[in-house]
């Protein structure tokens, strides 16, 4: 919490205006100066959005502050393509297989590979010839340690067929392998980022990729916020261009469930810096009923209220912003909760001396590294009232076990709520690592596979890799 390294750091821009909230609101808190137990007498109701992977991807438009009567700009899905559409066709699938590898090139977490399997299996079961593309790492030209070769055994095992691997992603040898690919076969291309033209989205490179196939499927949510040749450029040369099941599910939850939630709707935002979550907070203030803040950013809010924060992380140039966000929450009727107590340490280290103090009593020379037990109880009480929760960012320095209690408590509470039918969405990044560490990832409604893409979508930004795909028929609501 005291270190910028403790959470995602990219500075994000404010989001555009979002959907108008219902008139019935939960009472706003008076922030940290006057902590009190919240009593929620009732909740505003919104129609329940169908949230299953096979559902149409919906993108909610918000014009003039009113909810639209039609969900427009829905994207065509791979599930809309039948065996007649797919049999014998060459399908270029852009997946996100950017998995972590150890020093011996062994996969240490195959989550992203497993997430890509449903789309690939659907295609091969319908007789398509699958040409699979991905990046791995951030290579500068051809870099052997970033080859996709180590992924072939696991991918083959999960698909139940032998995956063929190409040594390049374009060129005569790749074209020969594509020509030899049988129906129901899978060809894995080499790392598309071995070519600098990929990230530059050069049309000629995109055209070469597209020339390998008849149909395009984007299932790489983690890179959908980038306009690269394999995520956006190829769509200009391939029709249809559709979403895969994973990308579709991400949009269903991060757009659909957040824009049209079952209420009360709570957002939990953590991380080290306010600056990295400005857009997310501002966008969620237009949608949520309760906003819980944790992580290093809380000390900027404390200082903005005149409290002493010791040597805790503070963004001095964001004090006015923190005040503005608190005022916006109050004006919009959002219950903004800051921790009322914190776990402080005498140094930023896993073995630091620590103690629990009220948020208004942090001594000089000490830094806050986690939320305290009273805050955990208050947060849990607030969450108990909800029907939809989205979480982005840790409550403390959860990499250090001593200061992981707050983050782990939130993870366990969301798991409990999931069991009661509450929609729980883990919005990418460190929050995903937290629920996996606690062992409750499987019970959450949705865990986003994207980092930057998740944040940008929550901000209300358009993702180039999504905009480029074919539209489906608008679905009336």
N, C-alpha and C positions, 0 to 999 in steps of 0.2 A: 504494500500500500504506500510505503514511503518512497518507493522507487518506481520510476517510469517503466522499468523493466517488468514490473509485476503484472502488467496487463497490456492489452492492445494499445497501440500508441498513435496510429494515424489520425491526424486532425481532420475532422469532417465538417462539411459546410451545413448550414441550417437547411431544413427541409421546406418544401412548399406547403401551402395550406392543405389541411386534411378534412376528413368528414366531420360534420357537426355532431356533437354528442347530444344525447337525449336531455330533456329539461330536468328530470329528477336526478339529483346529484347526491353523492355522499358528502358529509360535512368535511370541510377542510381543517387540517390541524393548524396549530399555531407555531409549528416548527419546534426547534429544540429548546427554546427558552421556556416553554410551558408544556412539558410532556404530560399527556393524560391518556387514559384508556379510551379507545374509540368505540362508540356504539353506533352500529349501522342498522337503522330501523327498516330500511327497505332498499330495493335495488331497481334500477331502470332495466327494462327488458328490451332486447333486440331479437329479430328473427334468428333462428339457429341456422348457421351455414353448414351445409353438408360437407364433411371433412374426411374423405377417403381418397386413396391414391388414384382410383379410377375415375374420380369425378372430373368434370371439365375444369381447367385452370381458369380462375376468374381474376380479373384485374378491376378493382373497384374505382370508378371515376368519382371525383368530387368537384362538382361545379357550383359556383356561387354559394358555397357553404351548405349545400343540401345534398342528401343522398340521392343518387340517380335511381330511377325506377328500373333501369336495365343495366345488367352487368355487361359492359361492352369490352372490346379488345380481348376477349377470351382467345387463348391460343389453341391451335389444333394440336392434338396429342397423338403420340404413336399408337395409343389405344383406339384411335379413330380409323387406323389403317387395318384392313382385313387381309386375310390370306391371299385373296385375289389381288390386292394392292401390292403385296410383299413378295409372293412366291417368285423366285428367280431374280429378284431385283437386288442390285448392289446398294447397300445402305451405309452411308458414312455416319458413324456414331461418334460424336465428340463427348467423351466422358472425362471425369476428373479422377484420374488414377494416381494423383500426386501423393503417394503414401510415403511414410517415413521408413528409411532403411538404416540398418546399423553399419558398422565399419566393415562387415563381411558381406554386405549387400543382401542381408536378410530382412524381410518385411517385419517391422515391429508393431504395426497396427494396420490391419487390412480392411478397416471400416469402409473406406471409399471404394475399394474393389467390390465388396459385398453390396454396397449401395447401388452399384452399376449393373448388377446381375439381372434384376427383373426385366429391365428394358432389353438387354441382350438376349435373354432367354425367350422373350416374347417374339423377337425378330427371328431367331433361329427356328423356333417352333412353327413359325409361319412360312418357312422356306426361304427366308432372305439370306443374302450373302453379306455378312457383317464386316465392315472395314472400320476397325476401332482405332480412334486417335486420342492422344492425351499428351500432357506435358508432365515433366517430373523435375522438381527443383527449379533453379534459375541458371541454366547453363549459358556460357558465353561461347557460342559455336558448339561444335561436336565435342562433347565431354563424356568419356566412357562411364564415369561414375553415375551419370544421370541417364544411362540407357534404361529402356523399359524391359530389357531382357529378364531381370529378376522377378518380374510380375507374371511371367508366362506360366510357371508351375501352379501357382495359387489360382490364377484365372482359369486355367484348364480344369483344375480340381472342382472349382465352384460351378462351372458350366457343364461339367460332365463330358466334355469333348476336348480333343487336342487343339489348342490354339496355335496357329502358325505365326511366326514373328518375322517381320521384314526388317532389313538393315537400314532402311531409309523411310521417308514418308512420301516422297515423290520420285519420279524417274522411271526409266524402262524396266528395271528389275521389280519395282513395286507393281507396275502395270502388268507384268508377267504373272506375278503371284495373285493378283486380283482376277486375272483371266482364268487361272487354274482353280480358283476358290469354288467349292461345291455349294449347292444349296444347303443352308443350315451350318455352313462353315464360318469361322471367325479368323480374320487376319489382323494382327496387332501391328500397327505402324510404329516406326521409331519415334522418339521424342520430337514432337512438332516444333519445339522451341530450339532445336539445334539450328534452325534457320532464323536469322534475325528478322526476316520478312514476316514471320508469324506475328510477332508483337507489333510490328509496324502496319499490319493489316494491308500489305501490298496486294493489289488486285491480281497481278499475274501469278503470285504464289497461291492465292486463294483459288484462282481458276484451275491451277494444276491439281490442287487437293480435290476440288469438286469434280474434275474430269474422271476421277476414279469411280464415281458413284452415280446413282439415279435419284436417290432420296437422301435427305439430310435429317438427322435426329440430334438435337442438343440435349444432353443429359448432364452437362457439366455446370451445375449451379455455382460452384466455387469460382468459376471464371466468367460467369455470365455478365459481370459488371465491367468486363474488358471488351473493347471492340477489336478483337484479334482476327486474323485470317480464318482460323478454324472455328471461331465462335460467331462471327458476324459476316466476314467477307464471303464465305462459301455460300451463304444463303442467296446471294445475288445470282448464283449460277445453278442452284439446285431447287427444284420444286417437285413435291412438297418439301417444306422445311418445318419440322414439328418438334414439340417438346418430348422428352423422354419421361418416364414415370417419376423419376427422382426430381427432376426440375419442376414437373407439374405439382408434385406434393409440396415442395418448398413454397411455391407460389400460393397454393391452397391455404397453407398455414400462415406464412409471413405476410401475405397480402389479404387473403380472404378472411381468416380468423381474426386478424388484428383490426381490419377495417370494419368488420361486421361481427363483433364478438358476442358471446353470451355474457351477460353482465351480472354482477360487478366484474370489471376487467382491471386487473392489476398488472403493472409493469415494474420489474425489478431491474434497476440499472446500477452496475458497479464498475470498477476499474480505477486506475490510478489518477486519471486526469479528466477534468470537466471538458477540456478542449477536444478530447477524442470522442466525446459522446454528445456534443451540443446538438447536432442534427437529430439524433435519436430521441433525446429528451424532449426537444421542442415538438417533434412530430407526435410522440406518444402523449404529450400534454393535450393534444387535440382529440385523443381517442380514449384514454384510460380514465378510470374512476379513482384509482389509487396509484401513487408513484412512490416506490421505496428506493431510497438511495443508499449505497454503501461504497466501500473501496476508498482509495486515497482521495477521490474527488470531494468527499464530505468535508474535509478540512478547509477547503476553499469556501464552502457554504458557511461553516462555523465562523471563519474569520470575517466573512462578509457581514455577520451578525454581531461582530465585536467581541467574539470569544477568543481566548488565548488557545493556541494550538501547539505550543511547544515547538519542537523541531519537525513536526509532521509536514508532509508534502503539501505545499500551497502554490497555486498559480496566482501570483499577485495581480497579473493583468486580466484575471477573469473574475475579480471580486464583484464588479458591477454586473457582470453577466449572471453570476450566482444569485444576486439580489433580484435581478430582472426575472429569472426563472421562477423564483419563489413567489414573486408578485403575480406572474402569469398563472401559476398553479392556483393561487387564491382566487384570482379573477374568474378562472374557468371552473371553479368548484371542485378541483382535484385535491384529494387528500394526499399531500406530500409529506412523507415521513422520513425524517433523518434519525439516525441512531441517537439514543439518549445516553448511552454509555459506550466506552471503547476500551479495547485492550491495548495498553501502551507498552513500549519497550525502550530500553536505554540505548539500543543500537539496532541496526538493520541486519539481523543475523538469526539463524534458527535457534541458537542457544542464548539469545538475549534474555536479560532479566525482564520480567513483565509484571504488570498489575492491571486491575480493572478500576477505572475511574469514571465519574460522570463526564459527559462530553464538555461540560462547562468548567472542568477542573483539571485540564491537562497541564502538568508542570513543565517548566522550562527544561530543555535538554532531553525530553522524552518525546517519542513519536508514536502515533496511532498506527497499529498494524492489523486490527480486526475490530469487528463490532462486538459489543459486550452481551452478557446474558439477558439483561433487561430488554435490550433492543431486539434480541432474537425472539423473546416472548411477545413483544409488541408487534413485531413483523409477522410472526406466526398467527397471532390473533386477527390481524388485518387480513391475512391471506385466507384464513378460515372462512371468510365471508364471500369469497370469490367464486366465479364460474369459469373464468379464463385468466391465465397468467402467462406472461412472457418474461423471460429472464435473460439478460445480457450483461455479463461482467461479474467478477467475484466480489465478495464482501470484504475480503482482506487478502493478506499475502498467503494464499492457500498452498503455495509451494512449500512453505514452512509449516510442518504439522502443528506447531505450537500456536500458529495464527490462522489455522484453517477451520476453526470451530464454527465461526459464523457462516462461512460459505457452505460447509458440510451440513449445517443445520437447515439452511434454505433448501439444499438439494433433497434432504430427507423429507422436509415438509411438502415439497412439490410432489415427491413420490407418493406420499400419503394422500394428497389431494387427487392425484391421478386415479388412485384406487376408488375414490368417491365420485368419479365421473367428471372432474374438473378438467378442462382442456389446458394442458401444460406444454408450453413451447420453449425450447431451449434455443436461444437465438444466436448460436455459433460462438466461435472463439473459446475463451477460457472457461466459460460456463459449461461447455461440452466436456472439457477435461475434468471439471469439478464433479459432474454427475457420473462420469465414468470412474473417477477415483473412488467415489462413495459406493459404486456398484448398483446404481439405480437407473442407469440410462435406458434400459429396456422397458421400463414402465411409463416413461414420459410419452405424451401424445405425439410429439414430434421433436427431433433433434436436428437442427440445421447443419448441413455439411459445409456451409460457406462461412468465411470470416468476413472479409470486406464486402462480399456480395450481400450477406445477411444485414450488415449495418446499413448499407446503401438502400436496400429494399425497405428496411424499417424507417429510414429517413423519408421515404416517399419518393426516392429517385427512380428514374427509369433505368433498366439494365439493357445495354445495347444488344447483348446476346438473346434477350427475350423479345425485345421490340422487333428484331429482324425476322422472327418466326411468323408463319402463316396464321392468320386470324381464323377462329372458328365462328360459327353462327352465334350472334348475341343470344344470351340466355335470359328470358324474362324472369323477374323475381316478384 
